[in-house]
Amino acid sequence: MDFCAWIGCGRLGLELAWFNCVWFSEINAKAEETYRTFFGEEEKNYWDLMKINVDDLPDFDLLIAGFPCQTFSVIGQRKWMEDPRGQVILWIRNILKKKNIKYFILENVKWLVNHEQGTTIKSIVALLDEAGYYVTWKILNTVDYWLPQSRERVYFYWVRKNLWPFKSKLEFPAKLIKKTWLNEYLIEDDEKYIISGKKLETLTYYLKNKYNNGQYNVKDLIKKEWFIIDTRQSDIRFYNNMSPTLRTGRHGLLYSKDGKLREISWLESLLLQWIPYKLATKTINKITDKDLLWQAGNAMSVNVIVALWKKFLDFITLNNPHGGFSSTLISNSKVMISEWIWHYRNVQQLEKR
């Protein structure tokens, strides 16, 4: 089941690994609209998980959640339990215990690891260890799994301790060493994303501010074909064949293509989270460009969830060869993740043509 679901990238990663989802929980109405555009109007939303009657939930084997990160984020106030959003983890624990869930995957910003000098993440681990779960966590970067976006997030694996004797250690997926090309994702041809007029004037003014004055001009930037240009408040940064972390509310990500500067579009942002082209384009004339850019910045990276779950399946299969899932949720883990991702990327390229 998909909790703190946002636009459903965690669910999508598991469904691409041949799992079925039994409804979701998401409190943001705009994100829910995109979720339903992706997965269908018949989906049941349980809304605020802190108000859910656990007895009303269907049975399920695995819980996935990108629990609220604002309270831990470096750009937030880092209040944790003083912030209601920081208490979501307590309600997740409550659902796990009452429903006796076997497995779950959590995702959050990497700054959770450093929050309060590391005491916060230790408290979360202890909280769920006490609830009866074996836990391990690691910071993974999206770019290490064949997607050209540098996006570091902390991921948690959890397994109920009383399922079976563990014969092996639960490990995270190794990096997939394969070159990805940014031009496979920056495919927008709509001229409205070309920087011109007032937007070009604004950029020119920015290049002359006290931080950047004399360092760059528009002609210089245009020459950087396929470089991502990140115009931050205090400086300008360049990324060669890779995007920086997509963020909510972030503006100023540009790139040069065919002698023109372009803004990264909503479609390109969704592709850079590994959302399939056909699924992304279902939002056309339904969800605003602004909302999709914002939502992409707060989403999970689908490719990482697929890689995580393949490794998790290997662990489950080794420790419980008789199967660790309900009959409706049995997954096919025979396909090697590297082969699957390569096939998926090629298929996605064909869909765009």
PyMOL commands that set and color helices and strands:
alter all, ss='L'
color gray80, all
select helices_A, chain A and resi 9-15+29-39+49-51+54-56+80-82+84-99+110-113+115-130+142-145+182-184+191-193+197-207+218-222+266-271+277-283+289-297+302-319+327-329+337-352
alter helices_A, ss='H'
color red, helices_A
select strands_A, chain A and resi 2-3+24-25+62-65+103-109+133-141+152-160+227-231+236-240+253-257+260-263
alter strands_A, ss='S'
color yellow, strands_A
deselect
rebuild
show_as cartoon
